[in-house]
Amino acid sequence: MILLGFRRLLVVGVVAPLVALTFSGCSGGESDPDLSRPSEFGFQTSLKTTLVEEGRNAYQTYCIGCHGETGDGNGVAARFLRPRPRNFQVAKFRFSSTRSGQLPSDEDLRRTIMEGLKGSAMPGWDMIPARTVNALIAYIKTFSPRWKEKQPATAIPIVDDPYRSKEDKSEAIARGRAIYHGFATCWTCHPSYASESEINAYLVMMDKPASAGFRPNLMEADAKPNQEGEVIYPPDFHRDFVRAGGSVDDLYRSIAAGISGTAMPTWVDSMVSHRTSDPSQVVTNTADLWAIAYYVQSLILERPARLEPKTLAVRERTHRIYAEGEAFEPVHDVEPMTTDEDFEGDD
């Protein structure tokens, strides 16, 4: 009897408050809390907080060695790396689908994490689960106040590709060569792949005056400082890695959006031009971005898969490793070398 009475007391002690709570909501009291949404109460934390904590753990596993504990790009390995790891504290990301200088989208960050950056120490982490990648993105955003002050910008528009359905891309490549040398004048930073007389012909074709003179070493990339003050070389498409990918779609994105923190501008807003003598005639349009992408890809595909036997091309602008605190300057003191082995090329 005593045990039975205890069980009845226990049931009443549990059920009665629940019943009272239910009827209090119906009698004009405070409404029931909405437990269907994440909230911080008791031992539970919000989904956002949980994701950031997961990202912190993943960052310490995969990223801290290069990007540093505080995300400043000064991890223990950073002094040995060129280009240097990204500084997440300033939140200036070079490769994105948004206009130069704007915050990237989550998809941009996800693409960089998953695919890496060719020719740098940033590998593709495509073996990491999708949730862990999302957690890393959430944690990376905690390093800079820019993520709270501004919203990620919208991606640049992707115009229709007039050459996509054509099996023969020679028209696109020829048009891209003219735009590269005559309208965008990419040879002011990147190498020229046309002679001076050809460039002047392209300039006139694009309703621009012919050039009276060209920079020295026209067929080589011209050194440019980036926003961090480091000397960088725009890619020579015959030999250099293209960091954010060499597919036509990747190239369109990089050309149209620009490369933040460098001299590479956002071209998607500057491609429409009209002939001075007859403004009704369109000289270039936004679809020409695809032509440049096809042309650049053709340059990439022209490079040999492997170098000739017994040769090894060593870039003259290689850099020595600098000690902590030393100024970073390009060095031009490496002589070409040869070897009996067969080495792979840059890409």
Phi, psi and omega in degrees: 000318180297318180295319179296319179295324178295318179298318178297321180295320179296316180298314180296321181294332180271315186286320186302314178297325179294318178296318180297320179296320180297313184285335179295326178292331182275345186257021176093002178283191180295137183292159179296144176293145179275102183271004180278348181251148179296138179209164180259105177204144181062226182273355185273152174232162182293159179298324179296315179297318178299318181295319179296319179294320176297320179296323178299315180295318180293322179299317180294336179277315191255333196242335192296330183298327179259312187275348174088158183298323182262009178075018184271005179080013182243050174291174185297335181269351190299324184295342181264001191248135170223118003288158182288154178298152182295140175269105183287344181291330179267347175054045174247102186258129190287319189247115181204173177266001178263165183296153183307131179092348181267159178295142178283165174276166176300325180294325176297313179297319180298318180296317180295318179295315185286321186259342181074185179235113185297139178080008176234180178278000180275107180276171173273122182263053184284356177271354181280137178301153183301320180296323179293322176297316177298323179293319177299318178299316179298320182286321179303325181291344180282348184282336185231138176291347181301329181290338176268330183280329183227153175268148175305137183285166176281153181290154177295151181292143175255105182281164180297139178271109183287351184252355188302316185279353182270126179293321179271116183261014183297324177298315179297317182295318179296317178295319179297322178297319178294317180294316181303313186269330188258328182255303182283344183043053182299340182290353174290340176238304177283168175294156168272145176243020177223156179287168180298320179293323177294319179299315180297323176296319178293321179299314179296321177301326181268017177064038176238154178289147176295151182273136179279342181196158183235160181292155175297157178053048184300330183271010178236159176291145181259129182296136179224142174280144174265185184295335180275359179086006178274145177278124179233159179244122173303148185299137163269112190290350175275349184214340187263155171292146171256109194307312190266015174113146184251009174288162180300319179295319178297316181294319177303314182299314182293320180289313184292317184276334185087172180244108185301141176081004179233181179282358181282111186276174172277113186269344186297335182265001188233015188269343183273120178221153182236155181290133183299318182287338180212090183301345179284344180270123179273124180274313178224159177216175185296330179297342178293345174301323178293322179298317177298318180299316178295321180294313179298319178297323178296325176294318179298319182286346179281342182291145180290146178294325179222150176285164178296148177305148178067017177231148175217115180277120178248122183295132183291340182264030176295159184241141172278165180277129182260146176287165182303127175092348179285151178289146180262119178223148178291148180241138182234058186230025181254127180270150176301147182238162174232157180211158180279349183268164179260116184254151176283154179282194185293327189239000000 
